[in-house]
Amino acid sequence: MKKFLYIVDHYIPFPSSEYGGLWVVIAENDDECFDMITQLNNDNYYESYYTVLKEKIQNARIYELKENVESKIVESFTT
């Protein structure tokens, strides 16, 4: 099965918020990437921005991997 490296930049600009993050995720598709990011989220604050997050995932930089590796969040930075 093909895997992809997603670089998802999801910041909510001031004055609405100063929250967001940058995630580097290995996933099979957009849905798996979304699930992994939202499961990582322990703060319900981001839930109101999930529709925007889906758009950010669809517009993320996505690279096809040559090897079949485990799906995971490689790196994350959130504020």
DAUR-V544016 format. One record per helix or strand. SS is the DSSP state (A for helix, B for strand). FROM is the first residue (numbers start at 1). TO is the last residue. Records with the same first field share a line. If there is no record, write none. Layout:
SS = FROM-TO ; FROM-TO
This chain:
B = 4-11 ; 20-27 ; 61-64 ; 72-78
A = 30-40 ; 44-58
